Amino acid sequence: MSAVLELRDAALSYGRHHLWRGLDLALGAGELVAVLGPNGSGKTSLLRVVLGLEPLTGGSALVAGRPVRRGAPDVGYVPQQRAFDATSPLRARDLVGLGIDGHRWGTGLPSRRRRARVDELLASVGASAYADVPVGLLSGGEQQRLRIAQALADDPRLLLCDEPLLSLDIPAQRAMGALIDSRRREAGTGVLFVTHEINPVLDMVDRVLYLIDGAFRLGTPDEVMTSRTLSELYRSPVEVVRSGGRLVVLGAHERSVAYDDHHHLAPPALRRTS
Ligand SMILES: Nc1ncnc2c1ncn2[C@@H]1O[C@H](COP(=O)(O)OP(=O)(O)OP(=O)(O)O)[C@@H](O)[C@H]1O
């Protein structure tokens, strides 16, 4: 199985602040890797590297065998959920259309084929009913469906998701998870899924990449989400309790990562919690 994303001995540091080093990850077609970790551990920065927006400070990053680069059509990106301005004149179909030609400065498909492609994408995420509604009037879940459609416009081999479930209610979270899950199963799209909360996606996670404090663990949820592994990572007692198919992590929030202006680990009282 060839990797859609391959990180080899990858490192990212800002000055003396090392987010991660020695990271080897081969993400296979159709595989979903959840990226977890406290605030500031470098989850979004990892996505920025794969998007070609941030250079690695060590090692290499390949997408579908080629070095990462900005605007690569092999990569789709679902950003964090942020509500659109209620007065935005942009309609649902306009937003999805931007995924097709937004980065090509309008020199993409002819208008009939373009319209058909937008309709197809809207249907694929169950958003046809509100294709012509201004995006600012749609619910958070409806808006997020459109962002997924936009991210899939170029038929990417790799989908990067940055907390796509944040601020969605439970039914919308389930619908979003199911959409991403069916996409990667049917089209073999590899998914890197940044999240603070593993439970809504636990059933679909193949592996977990847990980042913290310059260290990381990569493995199946059963390997990584254990009291022992997380206590090692957090360097303090953390308890993982399994209850009703859910994972409850106790004690981790007392030791979230934060750095002072000189990139030293701040004392616990000053640390942000996730
Ligand atoms: N260009 C930059 N220069 C210096 N430091 C940076 C830069 N970009 C990010 N950082 C720092 O790197 C750390 C990791 O940031 P990042 O946004 O990747 O964390 P995160 O794990 O996604 O956090 P959160 O869960 O809060 O979204 C933070 O401490 C941030 O301040």
PDBQT file of the ligand as one rigid body, heavy atoms in Angstrom, charges set to zero:
ROOT
HETATM    1  N1  LIG A 301       5.149  31.083  13.374  1.00  0.00    +0.000 N 
HETATM    2  C1  LIG A 301       5.311  30.756  14.647  1.00  0.00    +0.000 A 
HETATM    3  N2  LIG A 301       6.342  31.237  15.361  1.00  0.00    +0.000 NA
HETATM    4  C2  LIG A 301       6.554  30.902  16.656  1.00  0.00    +0.000 A 
HETATM    5  N3  LIG A 301       5.743  30.050  17.342  1.00  0.00    +0.000 NA
HETATM    6  C3  LIG A 301       4.698  29.528  16.675  1.00  0.00    +0.000 A 
HETATM    7  C4  LIG A 301       4.428  29.850  15.309  1.00  0.00    +0.000 A 
HETATM    8  N4  LIG A 301       3.313  29.155  14.918  1.00  0.00    +0.000 NA
HETATM    9  C5  LIG A 301       2.912  28.451  16.009  1.00  0.00    +0.000 A 
HETATM   10  N5  LIG A 301       3.731  28.672  17.057  1.00  0.00    +0.000 N 
HETATM   11  C6  LIG A 301       3.635  28.069  18.390  1.00  0.00    +0.000 C 
HETATM   12  O1  LIG A 301       3.692  26.675  18.226  1.00  0.00    +0.000 OA
HETATM   13  C7  LIG A 301       2.857  26.043  19.177  1.00  0.00    +0.000 C 
HETATM   14  C8  LIG A 301       1.950  25.061  18.497  1.00  0.00    +0.000 C 
HETATM   15  O2  LIG A 301       0.874  25.737  17.887  1.00  0.00    +0.000 OA
HETATM   16  P1  LIG A 301      -0.296  24.928  17.193  1.00  0.00    +0.000 P 
HETATM   17  O3  LIG A 301      -1.313  25.922  16.748  1.00  0.00    +0.000 OA
HETATM   18  O4  LIG A 301       0.249  24.016  16.167  1.00  0.00    +0.000 OA
HETATM   19  O5  LIG A 301      -0.853  24.067  18.399  1.00  0.00    +0.000 OA
HETATM   20  P2  LIG A 301      -2.158  23.184  18.495  1.00  0.00    +0.000 P 
HETATM   21  O6  LIG A 301      -1.735  21.863  19.050  1.00  0.00    +0.000 OA
HETATM   22  O7  LIG A 301      -2.878  23.140  17.187  1.00  0.00    +0.000 OA
HETATM   23  O8  LIG A 301      -2.980  24.000  19.581  1.00  0.00    +0.000 OA
HETATM   24  P3  LIG A 301      -4.552  24.198  19.818  1.00  0.00    +0.000 P 
HETATM   25  O9  LIG A 301      -5.036  22.905  20.356  1.00  0.00    +0.000 OA
HETATM   26  O10 LIG A 301      -4.595  25.273  20.848  1.00  0.00    +0.000 OA
HETATM   27  O11 LIG A 301      -5.181  24.591  18.505  1.00  0.00    +0.000 OA
HETATM   28  C9  LIG A 301       2.146  27.147  19.940  1.00  0.00    +0.000 C 
HETATM   29  O12 LIG A 301       2.839  27.332  21.171  1.00  0.00    +0.000 OA
HETATM   30  C10 LIG A 301       2.295  28.340  19.033  1.00  0.00    +0.000 C 
HETATM   31  O13 LIG A 301       2.327  29.533  19.768  1.00  0.00    +0.000 OA
ENDROOT
TORSDOF 0
